[in-house]
Amino acid sequence: MNKRQRKRLLIFLIVPVLAAILFFTDDLLIRVITIALMVIYVAFIIFLRDSIRFDGKFSIETNDELEPEFTPSSTSEAEESFVIVSKTKDVNVITAENYKRNFVRPSDTKLIPPDLKERFEEIAKEELPAGIGNDGKFAFALEKVLAVIKDAYSAHSALFFWYNKKKEKLSIEKFVSVSNDVSNRKFDVEDDILSKIVQKSEPELLSNISPTAEADVIRYYDKPQGIRSFVGVPLFYENNLIGILAMDSKMDDAFGIETIYSLGRFVRVITMIIQIFEEKHSDIISQNRLRALLNLIGPDSDFETEEGLFNAIQNSLKDLIEWDVFSFVYFKPVEKRFEVVKVINNTTLKYIGQGLQVDLSSTIIGKAVTTGLAVKIDEMSSETFKRFTKNEDLTLDGSFLAIPIVYSNQNFGVLCFESLKKGHYTNTDVKFLQSAVNIIAYIIYSHSSQKLLKSLIALDLDTRALNAENFKQRLVEDLVKQYSVKAQGALALIKIDDFLEQESLFDGDPFPKVLEAVAEAISEDLTPMTIFGRIDERIFAVHFFNTEPKTVYIWAEKLRVKVARKPVNVVSRQNTYTISIGVATTTGRTDADEVLENAHLALQKAVEKGGNAVRNIN
């Protein structure tokens, strides 16, 4: 047993000795003191031992038999040497001991710009340009993606191309480049690197482009840029190749296979953006189309007159489909011809005017009318296509769409849409418009039928009085009879005075109620010797056969007072209204127009007086 071990044994024997004292004494004070000494002693042993272990001044493997102050000297002078002990330096290096640990690279001290937050917020919160549609929003998002791609791979340019399969052309949608020489034009599919991506539908990678071959391989610059590397991947949507995502660099071997895989992930992001924008665009179109159809059949639409009907149709078509020029060809049954009744030209180019009679032979409109089928022309630049007449001289060379309005085997006209863009209208647009036109055709059919029925009815539907045409016919008959029997007669024109200042008192228009009340008051005082008609919106006419004009004047005064004193209920209010009356004699006269003119002059005098008056002309 060496000296160190003997010392350790003696030190630890003190603990059992103190513990034995606890068993042999009964004095409580001695026991407490002994326990305290044991705790202090053990604590000293532990802390002193740990402090020596972690202190670098001593080694536990030092030979205890040697004196701590001396070391044995060598008998050979050649073995005598000395060592210069320097301060230990900490070096940041990975060794075998810390190889498997998570090594964190020491942070370098970098200066933070004072406007870091402002610049970040400017980028992160960049607002969309004002007044852009879905196409502009997609281009904005695409530009940000291309900027990330370019910065991530230190590329010279990052570009996105659309591919038009029908025309076999490529066009740049958006790019982010160091150069300003990117060509903004359409490219035919030939034998360059972009064309190979289209033809093979697979990625392409070029790592060492020869300077002499750059112009032939890279065609989307106006002049050589010194491009040495290129990578491009196709973009598919619904299993159709619709675009290309590409990058280039001025360094050799700038891209690799892993770059293609990374671009594939960006392609997936772009396709998701396209899908989101397409769904949103479809929802917006559907909402606009539904709103347009609801407005067409809504309570605000005016179908009483042809002009109101044409305006309602034109207003609804604003949201049904996009167009630059709209024209409405309508069949006029009386003239038995198709005529352009509405033209809206949103361009600065020359176009036809309203009132033009359409040629049905050798024109697009004629083809739509005779076949009852829609006609869609994607490019109007050819001289063989004539829209309305054979001799028209129009310079628009975009796309043209004609939708016939057919209901119950009757053709009521053609809706014509024209766009400055070629190939703007799709088969989906045609299918939708054909369905929507069924509603328009029914509305026109109802309007035409109602107009025909009104022409066959002698009475005014609102007041049960004769309408203007039939009243004039009956007046002519009465004048002839009256002249033949040499009887007297008089014509009274009754006009409802204006009450515009009172309309604000009511939730709706009080005129229908007032019209009904006045017509009822007139009808109550009629005799079999009178004819009663409505010749204008506010004017009634009553002809008294075989009656003295003086008697008619007295009747008119009584009617004026009667109407003025009779309140009319409108919604929750009561109010009184007035009338003006003009009386003209018809004795010895056979010209209905002359009699009506005289009565109008008398009525005008009553109105000029301020209304609520009766005037007569002999």
C-alpha positions in Angstrom: 0.0 0.0 0.0 1.5 3.3 -1.1 1.6 6.5 0.8 -1.5 8.1 -1.0 -3.7 5.1 -0.2 -2.7 5.1 3.5 -3.6 8.7 3.8 -7.0 8.1 2.2 -7.7 5.2 4.6 -6.9 7.2 7.7 -9.1 10.1 6.5 -12.1 7.9 5.9 -11.6 6.0 9.3 -12.6 9.2 11.1 -16.2 8.8 9.8 -16.8 5.4 11.4 -15.2 6.7 14.6 -17.7 9.5 14.8 -20.5 7.2 13.9 -19.5 4.9 16.8 -19.7 7.7 19.3 -23.4 8.0 18.4 -24.0 4.5 19.7 -21.9 4.7 22.9 -23.2 8.0 24.3 -26.6 8.9 25.6 -26.1 12.6 25.9 -28.2 14.4 23.3 -25.9 17.4 23.0 -22.9 15.1 22.2 -24.9 13.3 19.6 -25.9 16.6 17.9 -22.3 17.8 17.9 -21.1 14.5 16.5 -23.7 14.5 13.6 -22.7 18.1 12.7 -19.0 17.2 12.7 -19.7 14.2 10.4 -21.7 16.4 8.0 -19.0 19.1 7.9 -16.2 16.5 7.6 -17.9 14.6 4.7 -18.6 17.9 2.9 -15.0 19.0 3.2 -13.9 15.6 1.8 -16.2 15.8 -1.2 -15.6 19.5 -2.1 -11.9 19.3 -1.6 -11.6 16.2 -3.7 -13.6 17.7 -6.6 -11.6 20.9 -6.5 -8.3 19.0 -6.8 -9.7 16.8 -9.6 -10.7 19.8 -11.8 -7.7 21.9 -10.9 -5.1 21.6 -13.7 -2.1 22.0 -11.4 -2.1 18.4 -10.2 -2.3 15.0 -11.9 -3.8 12.0 -10.3 -1.3 9.9 -11.9 1.7 11.6 -10.2 3.9 9.2 -8.4 3.1 9.6 -4.7 6.4 8.3 -3.5 8.2 11.3 -4.9 8.5 14.5 -3.0 6.2 17.2 -4.5 9.0 19.7 -4.6 11.7 17.6 -6.3 12.1 15.2 -9.2 15.0 12.8 -9.7 17.7 14.3 -11.7 19.2 12.4 -14.7 22.8 11.3 -14.5 23.3 12.1 -18.2 23.8 15.7 -19.3 22.5 14.9 -22.7 19.1 14.1 -21.2 19.0 17.4 -19.4 16.4 19.8 -21.1 13.8 22.4 -20.2 10.3 23.1 -21.5 8.8 26.6 -22.0 5.3 26.6 -20.7 3.0 29.1 -22.5 -0.6 30.1 -21.9 -3.1 27.7 -23.3 -4.9 29.2 -26.3 -8.5 28.2 -27.3 -8.6 27.2 -31.0 -12.0 26.7 -32.8 -11.4 23.4 -34.3 -13.3 20.1 -34.6 -11.4 17.3 -33.0 -12.1 13.6 -32.5 -13.6 14.4 -29.1 -16.2 16.8 -30.4 -16.7 15.4 -33.9 -20.1 13.8 -33.1 -21.4 16.8 -31.3 -23.7 19.4 -32.9 -21.0 21.9 -33.9 -22.2 25.5 -34.2 -20.1 27.8 -36.3 -19.1 30.9 -34.4 -21.1 33.8 -35.4 -19.4 36.5 -37.4 -19.9 40.0 -36.4 -22.0 41.8 -39.1 -23.3 45.3 -39.2 -27.1 45.5 -39.3 -28.4 48.3 -41.5 -30.4 50.9 -39.6 -33.3 50.6 -42.1 -33.5 46.8 -41.9 -37.1 46.7 -40.7 -38.3 49.4 -43.1 -36.7 47.6 -46.1 -38.1 44.3 -45.0 -41.6 45.6 -44.6 -41.4 47.4 -48.0 -40.7 44.0 -49.6 -43.1 41.9 -47.5 -46.0 44.4 -47.7 -45.6 45.5 -51.3 -49.0 46.4 -52.6 -50.5 45.3 -55.9 -50.6 47.8 -58.7 -53.9 49.6 -58.8 -56.5 48.7 -61.5 -55.1 45.3 -62.5 -57.2 42.2 -63.1 -56.5 38.5 -62.5 -53.9 38.4 -65.2 -52.0 41.3 -63.7 -52.2 39.7 -60.2 -50.8 36.4 -61.6 -47.9 38.2 -63.3 -47.2 40.0 -60.0 -47.0 36.8 -58.1 -45.0 35.1 -60.9 -42.4 37.9 -60.9 -41.8 37.4 -57.2 -41.2 33.6 -57.7 -38.8 34.3 -60.5 -36.9 36.8 -58.4 -36.5 34.1 -55.7 -35.3 31.6 -58.2 -32.7 34.0 -59.7 -31.3 35.0 -56.3 -31.2 31.4 -55.0 -29.1 30.1 -57.9 -27.2 33.3 -58.7 -28.6 33.1 -62.2 -28.2 35.7 -65.0 -31.9 35.5 -65.9 -35.0 33.6 -64.7 -37.8 33.5 -67.2 -41.3 32.0 -67.7 -42.7 31.3 -71.2 -46.3 30.6 -72.2 -46.7 27.9 -74.9 -49.5 28.2 -77.4 -50.0 24.7 -78.8 -52.5 25.8 -81.5 -50.1 28.4 -83.0 -46.9 26.5 -82.1 -45.5 29.7 -80.5 -43.7 30.6 -77.3 -44.0 34.0 -75.6 -42.4 35.5 -72.5 -44.9 36.2 -69.8 -42.4 37.5 -67.1 -38.7 37.5 -66.5 -36.2 38.8 -63.9 -32.8 39.5 -65.5 -29.6 41.4 -65.1 -29.7 42.2 -68.8 -32.1 44.6 -70.5 -31.8 42.8 -73.8 -34.5 40.1 -73.2 -36.6 40.0 -76.4 -40.3 40.7 -75.8 -41.7 38.8 -78.8 -43.2 35.5 -79.8 -40.9 32.6 -80.8 -41.7 29.9 -83.3 -41.0 26.3 -82.2 -37.8 25.4 -84.2 -34.6 23.6 -83.1 -33.3 25.7 -80.2 -33.2 24.6 -76.6 -36.7 25.9 -75.7 -38.2 24.1 -78.7 -36.6 20.9 -77.5 -38.3 21.2 -74.2 -41.6 21.6 -76.0 -41.0 18.8 -78.4 -39.7 16.3 -75.9 -41.8 17.5 -72.9 -38.8 17.0 -70.6 -36.2 19.1 -68.9 -33.1 20.3 -70.7 -29.6 21.1 -69.2 -26.7 22.7 -70.9 -23.5 23.2 -68.9 -20.9 24.5 -71.5 -22.5 26.5 -74.3 -20.0 27.5 -77.0 -19.8 31.3 -77.6 -20.2 30.7 -81.3 -23.4 28.7 -80.7 -25.0 30.9 -78.2 -27.1 32.9 -80.7 -28.6 29.8 -82.1 -29.2 28.0 -78.8 -30.4 30.9 -76.7 -32.9 32.9 -78.8 -34.6 35.1 -76.2 -32.0 37.8 -76.2 -31.6 40.5 -78.7 -27.8 40.1 -78.7 -25.3 37.6 -77.2 -24.9 37.8 -73.4 -22.1 35.3 -72.9 -24.4 32.6 -71.6 -22.6 29.4 -70.7 -25.2 27.4 -68.7 -28.9 26.8 -69.2 -31.6 24.8 -67.5 -35.3 24.7 -68.4 -38.2 22.6 -67.3 -41.7 22.2 -68.8 -44.8 23.3 -66.9 -47.9 21.1 -67.2 -51.4 21.9 -66.3 -54.2 19.3 -66.5 -51.7 17.1 -68.4 -51.0 19.7 -71.0 -47.8 21.5 -71.6 -48.6 25.2 -71.1 -45.3 26.8 -70.3 -41.5 26.7 -69.6 -39.6 27.8 -66.6 -35.9 28.5 -67.4 -32.7 29.9 -66.0 -29.3 30.8 -67.5 -25.9 31.8 -66.2 -22.6 33.2 -67.5 -20.7 30.5 -65.6 -19.8 27.0 -66.8 -21.5 24.1 -64.9 -23.6 26.6 -63.0 -26.5 24.1 -62.8 -26.9 20.4 -62.3 -29.4 17.6 -62.0 -30.3 18.8 -58.5 -31.3 22.2 -60.1 -33.8 20.4 -62.3 -35.4 18.8 -59.2 -35.5 22.1 -57.4 -37.1 23.8 -60.4 -39.7 21.0 -60.4 -40.8 22.1 -56.9 -41.1 25.7 -58.2 -43.1 24.5 -61.1 -45.5 22.8 -58.7 -45.9 26.1 -56.8 -46.6 28.0 -60.1 -49.2 25.4 -61.2 -51.0 25.8 -57.8 -51.0 29.5 -58.3 -52.5 29.1 -61.7 -55.1 26.8 -60.3 -56.1 29.2 -57.6 -56.3 32.1 -60.0 -58.3 30.1 -62.4 -60.8 28.9 -59.8 -61.1 32.5 -58.5 -61.6 33.8 -62.0 -64.2 31.2 -62.7 -66.1 32.1 -59.5 -66.0 35.8 -60.4 -67.2 35.1 -63.9 -70.0 32.9 -62.6 -71.1 35.6 -60.1 -71.1 38.3 -62.7 -73.0 36.2 -65.2 -75.6 35.3 -62.6 -76.0 38.9 -61.5 -76.4 40.0 -65.1 -79.1 37.5 -65.8 -80.9 38.4 -62.5 -80.7 42.1 -63.4 -82.2 41.3 -66.9 -85.3 39.8 -65.3 -85.3 42.1 -62.3 -87.9 44.7 -61.5 -85.8 47.6 -62.7 -85.8 46.4 -66.3 -88.2 48.2 -68.7 -89.8 46.0 -71.3 -92.7 48.3 -72.1 -90.9 49.9 -75.1 -88.5 48.6 -77.7 -85.9 51.1 -76.6 -86.2 50.0 -73.0 -85.9 46.4 -74.1 -82.8 47.0 -76.1 -81.1 48.9 -73.3 -81.9 46.2 -70.7 -80.3 43.5 -73.0 -77.3 45.7 -73.7 -76.7 46.4 -69.9 -77.0 42.7 -69.0 -74.5 41.6 -71.7 -71.8 43.8 -70.1 -71.1 41.1 -67.5 -72.0 38.0 -69.5 -68.9 38.1 -71.8 -66.0 40.4 -72.5 -66.3 42.4 -75.7 -64.9 45.6 -77.3 -67.8 46.1 -79.7 -71.4 45.0 -79.2 -74.2 45.2 -81.8 -77.8 44.0 -81.7 -79.5 43.0 -84.9 -83.3 42.9 -84.5 -86.0 41.6 -86.8 -88.7 44.2 -87.5 -91.9 42.4 -88.4 -93.6 45.3 -90.0 -90.7 46.1 -92.4 -89.9 42.4 -92.5 -86.1 43.0 -92.4 -83.2 42.6 -90.0 -81.8 45.9 -88.8 -78.9 47.0 -86.5 -80.8 48.7 -83.6 -78.0 49.0 -81.1 -74.2 49.5 -81.4 -71.7 50.0 -78.5 -68.2 50.7 -79.7 -65.5 50.9 -77.0 -62.7 51.3 -79.5 -61.5 54.2 -81.5 -61.8 52.4 -84.7 -64.5 53.0 -87.3 -67.6 50.8 -87.1 -71.2 50.6 -88.4 -74.0 52.8 -87.2 -77.5 52.1 -86.0 -80.3 51.7 -88.5 -78.2 49.7 -91.0 -80.2 47.0 -92.9 -78.4 43.7 -92.9 -77.7 41.6 -96.0 -78.6 38.0 -95.4 -76.5 36.7 -98.3 -72.8 36.3 -98.0 -72.5 37.8 -94.5 -71.9 36.3 -91.1 -75.2 37.6 -89.7 -77.0 36.1 -92.7 -75.3 32.8 -92.0 -76.4 32.9 -88.3 -80.0 33.9 -89.3 -80.5 31.3 -92.0 -78.9 28.4 -90.1 -80.0 29.3 -86.6 -76.5 28.4 -85.4 -73.8 30.5 -83.7 -70.9 31.7 -85.9 -67.4 32.1 -84.3 -64.6 33.6 -86.3 -61.2 33.7 -84.5 -59.5 36.0 -87.0 -61.3 38.6 -89.0 -58.3 39.8 -91.0 -59.4 37.7 -94.1 -61.4 39.7 -96.6 -63.7 36.8 -97.2 -65.6 37.5 -94.0 -68.2 40.2 -94.1 -70.2 41.0 -90.9 -73.3 42.9 -91.9 -73.1 44.0 -95.6 -71.1 43.0 -98.6 -69.6 46.5 -99.0 -68.6 47.2 -95.4 -65.2 48.7 -94.7 -64.1 47.8 -91.2 -60.5 47.5 -90.0 -61.0 45.4 -86.9 -59.2 42.1 -87.4 -59.8 40.4 -84.0 -62.4 37.8 -83.3 -66.2 37.9 -84.0 -69.1 36.0 -82.5 -72.7 36.0 -83.6 -75.4 34.3 -81.5 -78.9 34.0 -83.1 -81.9 34.7 -80.9 -84.3 31.9 -81.6 -87.5 31.0 -79.7 -90.3 28.7 -80.8 -88.7 28.4 -84.3 -88.8 32.2 -84.7 -85.7 34.2 -85.2 -85.9 37.6 -83.4 -82.4 38.8 -84.2 -78.6 38.2 -83.6 -76.3 39.3 -80.7 -72.9 40.2 -82.1 -69.7 40.5 -80.1 -66.3 41.6 -81.4 -62.9 41.6 -79.7 -59.6 43.1 -80.7 -57.9 39.9 -79.5 -57.7 37.1 -82.0 -59.2 33.8 -80.8 -60.7 35.5 -77.8 -64.0 33.5 -77.7 -64.0 29.8 -76.8 -66.5 27.0 -77.3 -67.3 27.3 -73.6 -68.4 31.0 -74.2 -70.5 29.9 -77.1 -72.2 27.2 -75.1 -73.0 29.6 -72.2 -74.3 32.3 -74.5 -76.6 29.9 -76.3 -78.1 29.0 -72.9 -78.3 32.6 -71.8 -79.9 33.7 -75.1 -82.8 31.4 -74.4 -83.8 33.8 -71.7 -83.3 36.9 -73.9 -85.3 35.2 -76.7 -88.2 34.5 -74.4 -88.2 38.1 -73.2 -88.3 39.4 -76.7 -91.0 36.9 -77.6 -93.1 38.0 -74.7 -92.5 41.7 -75.6 -93.5 41.1 -79.2 -96.6 39.0 -78.2 -97.7 41.7 -75.7 -97.2 44.4 -78.3 -99.3 42.5 -80.8 -102.0 41.9 -78.3 -102.1 45.5 -77.3 -102.5 46.5 -80.9 -105.6 44.2 -81.1 -107.2 45.5 -78.0 -109.3 48.7 -78.2 -109.1 49.5 -74.5 -106.4 51.0 -72.4 -105.5 48.2 -69.9 -104.9 50.6 -67.0 -108.1 52.7 -67.2 -110.5 50.6 -69.3 -110.9 53.7 -71.6 -110.4 53.5 -75.3 -106.8 53.8 -76.4 -105.6 56.7 -78.5 -106.0 55.0 -81.9 -109.5 53.6 -81.3 -110.7 56.8 -79.7 -109.7 58.7 -82.7 -111.6 56.3 -85.0 -114.7 56.5 -82.8 -114.4 60.3 -82.8 -114.3 60.4 -86.6 -117.5 58.3 -86.7 -119.3 60.6 -84.2 -118.3 63.7 -86.1 -119.7 62.3 -89.3 -123.0 61.2 -87.6 -123.2 64.6 -85.8 -122.7 66.5 -89.0 -125.2 64.5 -90.9 -128.0 65.1 -88.3 -126.8 68.7 -87.7 -126.4 68.1 -84.0 -124.2 69.9 -81.5 -121.2 68.5 -79.7 -118.1 69.2 -77.8 -114.8 67.6 -77.0 -113.2 67.8 -73.5 -109.5 67.0 -72.8 -108.8 66.3 -69.1 -105.1 66.4 -67.9 -103.8 65.4 -64.5 -101.8 68.3 -63.2 -98.1 67.7 -62.3 -97.4 66.8 -58.7 -93.6 66.2 -58.8 -93.2 68.1 -55.5 -95.4 65.5 -53.8 -93.6 62.3 -54.9 -91.1 62.6 -52.1 -93.9 62.0 -49.6 -94.4 58.5 -50.7 -92.4 55.3 -50.8 -93.5 54.6 -54.4 -94.8 56.5 -57.4 -98.4 57.7 -56.6 -99.3 58.2 -60.3 -101.0 54.9 -60.9 -103.3 55.5 -58.0 -104.1 59.0 -59.1 -104.7 57.8 -62.7 -107.1 55.2 -61.5 -109.0 57.7 -59.3 -109.4 60.3 -62.0 -110.5 57.7 -64.6 -113.1 56.4 -62.1 -114.4 60.0 -61.5 -114.8 60.6 -65.2 -116.5 57.3 -65.8 -119.1 58.0 -63.2 -120.5 61.0 -65.1 -120.6 59.5 -68.6 -123.7 58.8 -70.6 -124.4 56.6 -73.6 -124.0 59.7 -75.8 -120.3 60.0 -74.9 -117.1 58.2 -75.9 -114.2 58.1 -73.4 -110.6 57.5 -74.2 -107.0 57.9 -73.0 -104.9 59.7 -75.6 -101.7 60.3 -73.6 -100.1 59.3 -70.3 -101.8 62.1 -68.4 -104.6 63.2 -70.8 -108.1 61.8 -71.1 -110.6 62.7 -73.9 -114.4 62.7 -73.7 -116.6 63.5 -76.7 -120.2 64.6 -76.0 -122.5 63.7 -78.9 -125.6 65.9 -79.4 -124.7 68.1 -76.4 -124.3 71.9 -76.2 -120.8 73.1 -75.5 -122.1 75.2 -72.6 -123.4 72.0 -70.9 -120.1 70.4 -71.5 -118.3 73.4 -69.9 -120.6 73.1 -66.8 -119.8 69.3 -66.7 -116.1 70.1 -66.8 -116.3 72.5 -63.9 -118.2 70.0 -61.8 -115.6 67.3 -62.6 -112.7 69.6 -61.7 -114.2 70.4 -58.3 -115.1 66.7 -57.7 -111.5 65.5 -58.3 -110.0 68.3 -56.3 -112.1 67.4 -53.3 -111.7 63.7 -53.4 -108.6 62.4 -51.5 -106.6 59.6 -52.9 -105.0 56.9 -50.6 -101.4 56.2 -51.5 -99.6 53.8 -49.1 -100.4 55.2 -45.7 -101.2 58.8 -46.7 -104.1 60.7 -48.2 -103.7 63.6 -50.6 -105.7 65.5 -53.1 -104.9 66.2 -56.7 -106.1 68.5 -59.4 -106.9 68.4 -63.1 -107.0 70.9 -66.0 -109.7 70.8 -68.7 -109.9 72.2 -72.2 -113.3 72.2 -74.0 -113.7 72.7 -77.8 -116.9 72.7 -79.8 -117.3 70.0 -82.5 -120.5 71.4 -84.0 -120.4 71.4 -87.8 -116.9 69.9 -87.9 -115.8 66.6 -89.5 -112.0 66.8 -89.1 -110.9 64.9 -86.0 -107.4 66.4 -86.0 -108.8 69.9 -86.1 -111.1 69.3 -83.2 -108.3 67.7 -81.2 -106.0 70.6 -81.9 -108.6 73.1 -80.7 -109.2 71.2 -77.5 -105.4 71.1 -76.9 -105.2 74.9 -77.3 -108.0 75.2 -74.7 -106.2 72.8 -72.4 -102.9 74.7 -72.8 -104.6 77.9 -71.6 -105.9 76.1 -68.5 -102.4 74.7 -67.8 -100.7 78.1 -68.3 -103.0 79.6 -65.7 -101.5 77.3 -63.1 -103.7 74.2 -63.5 -106.9 73.3 -61.7 -108.9 75.3 -64.3 -111.3 74.9 -67.2 -111.0 76.8 -70.5 -113.0 76.5 -73.7 -112.7 77.4 -77.4 -115.7 77.8 -79.7 
